[in-house]
Amino acid sequence: MIFPQALRIAVPPTVGFLVQVIKGTALASVIGFIELTKAATMIVNATFKPFVVYSVVALIYFALCYPISLYAQRLERKLHAAR
């Protein structure tokens, strides 16, 4: 069958694309890259603590993307074990 082979090949780029979609679009119109960095810039201008603010922004993106990457790894292992 071709479907299991195609699925094994398609999972990594599909997950990479999903992570890019999360980074590139607004999620619930609040957590988009532009909105989040613009809000961070405004907070930095008010607090003068750029390291803290941008660290929190990085943690938010990490919290969005890391679980997807873990799920993809688990899915890839499962598909490779099914050979």
N, C-alpha and C positions, 0 to 999 in steps of 0.2 A: 504494500500500500504506500501511496505517496504522502498521504496526510500526516502521519507521524513524523516523517522526515522533514516535511515542510514546516511543521509546527516547531520542531527543534531548531530549525534555522531561523524561523521568524520571531521567536521570543525575544532574543537580545535587542534587535533593532526596534522592535515594537515598544519594549519597556523604555529604551533610551528616548524614543519619541514621546512617550507619555511623560517622562520627567521633563523634557523640553517644553511640552504643553503646559505643565504646571508652572514652570519658570516664566514662560512667555505670555501667559494670559492671566486675567484677573480671576481669582477663585472667589465666587460669591461677591464679586465686585468690591472686595476689600483687600484681599491678600495678593494682588498682582504685583509684579516686580516694580513697575513704575510707581504705583500708589504707595507701596511699602517703602521704597527708597526715598520718595518725595516726603513722606511723613517722617522718615528717619532724619532727613536733612533739616526739616523744620524743628524737630526735637533737638538735634545737635545745635542748631542756631540759638535755641532757647537755653539749653543746659550747658553747652560747651564741653560735652563729654562724648566725643565721637567714637572712641573705642568701645564704650559700653553700649551705645545705641546700635552701632553697626554689628556688634557681636550678637545682640539680640535678634537683629534682622537675619543674620547668618544662621542662627539657631532655628528660627522659624522655617527658613527654606530647608534646612537639614531635616527638621521634623516632618516636612511634607514629602521630601524625596527619598529619604533613607528607608522607610517602610516599604515603599514600592520596589526599591532595589533589593531588599531582603526577600520580598515575595518572588521577585524574578529569579533570584539565585535558587530559591527552593524549587520553583517551577522548572528551571533548567536541570537541576539535579534529578528531579523526578522524571523528566523526559529522557535524560541520558541513561538513567537506570532502567528504563523500560525497553531498552534496545534488545 
